[in-house]
Amino acid sequence: MAETKSLAVVGGGQMGSGIAQLGAMHGLHVWLLDTDSAALSRATKSISSSLQRFVSKGQLSQAARTEALKRLKCTSNIEDLRSADFVVEAIVESEDVKKKLFIELDKITKSSAILASNTSSISITRLATATSRPRQVIGMHFMNPPPVMKLVEIIRGADTSDETYHATKALAERFRKTVICSQDYSGFIVNRILMPMINEAFITLYTGVATKEDIDTGMKLGTNHPMGPLELADFIGLDVCLSIMRVLHTGLGDSKYAPCPLLVQYVDAGRVGRKCGIGVYDYRKQSPRL
Ligand SMILES: NC(=O)c1ccc[n+]([C@@H]2O[C@H](COP(=O)([O-])OP(=O)(O)OC[C@H]3O[C@@H](n4cnc5c(N)ncnc54)[C@H](O)[C@@H]3O)[C@@H](O)[C@H]2O)c1
């Protein structure tokens, strides 16, 4: 398979913007697509300042930053993705919405293009069936934030070819990531283990065992986690956490994965975490933890 030269990223939220940045930093021509133009403006700003942080830390030259920004283009027109060698989808964690996108991508992109999903939990095999090229569909799960976190989890669907796997692994390695490979079962490796822990932290809060601060401090100082599970949930997005728990619950069929009612209630109330200013913690006030 030919080397990947152009990348398209669909979804310019916290994950898609970071993946687009990685592509541009590592010499690829990148299209970043989002249906929401405000999301694209936010993405451009966040990529520009993240690249500046790499420069300040001496990890990137100012000239390389300028070149990376030149290689990145934003669009809301899916037709612009025609020439992409490799597409990474990072839109909302909904199987129906992702399938609709895969149907469109399958029609628009060239026949050799690989269609990857950054899904946290949804079946790659089922996304692949929405296309006419299941051999070229794969899971490429970046961690948050993609420019910083060292891991990429690759998920092979039932029909993913060896060629697609090797091209995806080569791309992740070009981004200087360590690759792990998972079978296509709900939640894969990382979220299969992480999300039940986060859900259990919500249950601990919901049942009055302890305050949110003590739950997070307990896990940070007691088990050496860099962030407490509730802070981490706010960082990931409570809507994303809830979607993943629902996928685990349905996909694995065990009641131990039932989402905590408090997590459901926060999402119903629009308290989805840092990205909206309030989740378990309130980030709108002076103090980050009120
Ligand atoms: N947040 C995390 O920590 C994390 C980590 C790993 C993987 N993921 C996965 O990455 C994906 C994106 O998560 P996120 O946190 O970046 O979400 P987000 O809400 O920050 O961004 C999603 C973006 O997709 C756009 N979008 C929605 N539907 C679209 C469509 N049909 N076409 C084009 N753009 C569309 C939205 O406008 C939004 O800007 C999800 O599948 C999620 O499970 C998230």
The ligand as an SDF file (V2000), in Angstrom:
LIG
                    3D

 44 48  0  0  0  0  0  0  0  0999 V2000
  -13.2070   12.9790   24.4080 N   0  0  0  0  0  0  0  0  0  0  0  0
  -12.3210   12.0210   24.5600 C   0  0  0  0  0  0  0  0  0  0  0  0
  -11.5580   11.9940   25.5650 O   0  0  0  0  0  0  0  0  0  0  0  0
  -12.1920   10.9470   23.5140 C   0  0  0  0  0  0  0  0  0  0  0  0
  -11.0580   10.1040   23.5320 C   0  0  0  0  0  0  0  0  0  0  0  0
  -10.9200    9.1510   22.5170 C   0  0  0  0  0  0  0  0  0  0  0  0
  -11.9020    9.0240   21.5410 C   0  0  0  0  0  0  0  0  0  0  0  0
  -12.9970    9.8440   21.5710 N   0  0  0  0  0  0  0  0  0  0  0  0
  -13.9900    9.6790   20.4970 C   0  0  0  0  0  0  0  0  0  0  0  0
  -13.7500   10.6780   19.5050 O   0  0  0  0  0  0  0  0  0  0  0  0
  -14.9950   11.0730   18.9060 C   0  0  0  0  0  0  0  0  0  0  0  0
  -15.1610   12.5680   19.0440 C   0  0  0  0  0  0  0  0  0  0  0  0
  -15.1320   12.9240   20.4130 O   0  0  0  0  0  0  0  0  0  0  0  0
  -14.8340   14.4210   20.8930 P   0  0  0  0  0  0  0  0  0  0  0  0
  -14.6340   14.3600   22.3550 O   0  0  0  0  0  0  0  0  0  0  0  0
  -13.8100   15.0490   20.0020 O   0  0  0  0  0  0  0  0  0  0  0  0
  -16.2750   15.1010   20.5810 O   0  0  0  0  0  0  0  0  0  0  0  0
  -16.6150   16.6520   20.4330 P   0  0  0  0  0  0  0  0  0  0  0  0
  -18.0320   16.7850   20.8480 O   0  0  0  0  0  0  0  0  0  0  0  0
  -15.5720   17.5080   21.0770 O   0  0  0  0  0  0  0  0  0  0  0  0
  -16.4930   16.8920   18.8270 O   0  0  0  0  0  0  0  0  0  0  0  0
  -17.3150   16.2920   17.8720 C   0  0  0  0  0  0  0  0  0  0  0  0
  -17.3440   17.2040   16.6470 C   0  0  0  0  0  0  0  0  0  0  0  0
  -17.9590   16.4990   15.5600 O   0  0  0  0  0  0  0  0  0  0  0  0
  -18.7470   17.4200   14.8280 C   0  0  0  0  0  0  0  0  0  0  0  0
  -19.7420   16.6390   14.0870 N   0  0  0  0  0  0  0  0  0  0  0  0
  -20.8180   15.9830   14.5730 C   0  0  0  0  0  0  0  0  0  0  0  0
  -21.4520   15.3280   13.5640 N   0  0  0  0  0  0  0  0  0  0  0  0
  -20.7470   15.5970   12.4270 C   0  0  0  0  0  0  0  0  0  0  0  0
  -20.8800   15.1830   11.0740 C   0  0  0  0  0  0  0  0  0  0  0  0
  -21.8710   14.3740   10.6800 N   0  0  0  0  0  0  0  0  0  0  0  0
  -19.9740   15.6180   10.1690 N   0  0  0  0  0  0  0  0  0  0  0  0
  -18.9640   16.4510   10.5450 C   0  0  0  0  0  0  0  0  0  0  0  0
  -18.7780   16.8670   11.8250 N   0  0  0  0  0  0  0  0  0  0  0  0
  -19.6600   16.4320   12.7520 C   0  0  0  0  0  0  0  0  0  0  0  0
  -19.3280   18.3550   15.8820 C   0  0  0  0  0  0  0  0  0  0  0  0
  -19.7210   19.5950   15.2890 O   0  0  0  0  0  0  0  0  0  0  0  0
  -18.1540   18.4960   16.8500 C   0  0  0  0  0  0  0  0  0  0  0  0
  -17.3500   19.6150   16.5210 O   0  0  0  0  0  0  0  0  0  0  0  0
  -16.0840   10.2340   19.5670 C   0  0  0  0  0  0  0  0  0  0  0  0
  -16.3180    9.0890   18.8030 O   0  0  0  0  0  0  0  0  0  0  0  0
  -15.4470    9.8740   20.9070 C   0  0  0  0  0  0  0  0  0  0  0  0
  -15.9720    8.6980   21.4680 O   0  0  0  0  0  0  0  0  0  0  0  0
  -13.1610   10.8050   22.5130 C   0  0  0  0  0  0  0  0  0  0  0  0
  1  2  1  0
  2  3  2  0
  2  4  1  0
  4  5  1  0
  4 44  2  0
  5  6  2  0
  6  7  1  0
  7  8  2  0
  8  9  1  0
  8 44  1  0
  9 10  1  0
  9 42  1  0
 10 11  1  0
 11 12  1  0
 11 40  1  0
 12 13  1  0
 13 14  1  0
 14 15  2  0
 14 16  1  0
 14 17  1  0
 17 18  1  0
 18 19  2  0
 18 20  1  0
 18 21  1  0
 21 22  1  0
 22 23  1  0
 23 24  1  0
 23 38  1  0
 24 25  1  0
 25 26  1  0
 25 36  1  0
 26 27  1  0
 26 35  1  0
 27 28  2  0
 28 29  1  0
 29 30  1  0
 29 35  2  0
 30 31  1  0
 30 32  2  0
 32 33  1  0
 33 34  2  0
 34 35  1  0
 36 37  1  0
 36 38  1  0
 38 39  1  0
 40 41  1  0
 40 42  1  0
 42 43  1  0
M  CHG  2   8   1  16  -1
M  END
$$$$
